[in-house]
Amino acid sequence: MKRHLIGAIAAGLTVALGVSGCGKGSSSGGDDSDGKTIKFVAAIYDDNTKPFWDALIKDFEAKNSGYKVNLEMVDWTQMDAKVKTYVQTKQVPDILNYNAFSDFARDGLLYKASEVVSPATLSDFTPTFVEQAKFNGEQYTLPFISSARLMFYNKDLFKKAGIADPPKTWADIKADAEKVKKAGAIGYGLPLGPEEAQAEFFSWAMNDNGGWVDSSGKWAINQPANVDTLNFLKDLNKSGLTQPNPESTDRKTVFNQFAQGKVGMAIGGPFTKAGFITPANPNLNFGVTSLPVKNASSQPNTLGVMDVLDAFKKNDGKNKEAVKKFLDFFYQKDNVSRFLAKEGFLPTTKSAGDALSSDPYMKQFVDALPTSKFAPTSNPAWSAVAGAVKQSLGTSVADKDPKKVLDGIQQTAEKAS
């Protein structure tokens, strides 16, 4: 998400091989049933992720004699298939960096959060994220990182295309994309591939009064507003205003093209600058604005994303002490702050969040979080729904009928509920 969050969150079933990396603990081996050796599966957000965990694990092991952490790094595009395999083969890690948890909690696979972190760590989580981490009223996962999504636009391309103001409505998006295309660039970057489809779609649907569920919490994936949303995105694609093949395009491709000045507009998060723009084109002249709305009289909604750390019960609870030691170590303010600074995400803890609002760029996203809308991750069916979305939703803007695609995902939701 930056591949994910993502939230991310945030669960497709594409079969692929994981990319492994080893911290100090993994090179020394160790018996994961000894109570002092744990396996940690961490998601790859960008090139900074593995070096951070390698250094943190080395520091943890130096300060906690006898304890070992075996690190496995997995790309977000491969994570869902890997997690499915872990669960099916009963080879779950001790700690998993992921964007879902409630199906694990329902099946009795997770520790309660209060069992694997200290009271001080538990009380440091921001209430907004605590609520997103609960299943049946009990917190079962640990908020890890968060993000909000806003619209990025290239100011130089806008100037070249004769566009004076950032887009506010869907009509603006199409009109501006047409002008940017005439100026020689891609109008709008649309990632509906198997990594980002659920977040991209929801960012648009929530601004047409659509979404995943109705006011009672019942699945409403094939509601008219969602069909309307996909028809609009399909029109952008068929009008040649997006990059080719949005149904197979992931975020990384869109963000890299935006950073290179080849895309006029794209939805991104706070990580877009640190993870893509600064490394590729630090002088890019870009702006950030609210997500566009279908109707000009509507207030814009913002997508909120949270990734989590799931702590799995293993060996009759023998792993609990080691898991708790590592999680409490990571959640120290300096460690969390260092990860956020490297990756460009927003905090889920109060202690790590104070400094971010002093950065004008980050403040836009911090200010958007309290009123953000999140995917229904506390519903155990969400993993199945997200997986179906990632695998099939993109086809609706290519060669499939949007209503039929959404009907299929609705059926998946109802079967999984």
Secondary structure, 3 states (H helix, E strand, C coil): CCCCCCCCCCCCCCCCCCCCCCCHHHHCCCCCCCCCEEEEEEEECCCCHHHHHHHHHHHHHHHCCCCEEEEEEEEHHHHHHHHHHHHHCCCCCCEEEECCCHHHHHCCCECCHHHHCCHHHHHCECHHHHHHCEECCEECCEEEEEEECEEEEEHHHHHHHCCCCCCCEHHHHHHHHHHHHHCCCEEECCCCCCCCHHHHHHHHHHHHCCCCECCCCCECCCCHHHHHHHHHHHHHHHCCCECCCHHHCCHHHHHHHHHCCCEEEEEECCHHHHHHHHHHCCCCCEEEECCCECCCCCCCCCEEEEEEEEEECCHHHCCHHHHHHHHHHHCCHHHHHHHHHHHCCECCEHHHHCCHHHCHHHHHHHHHHHHCECCCCCCCCHHHHHHHHHHHHHHHHCCCCHHHHHHHHHHHHHHHC
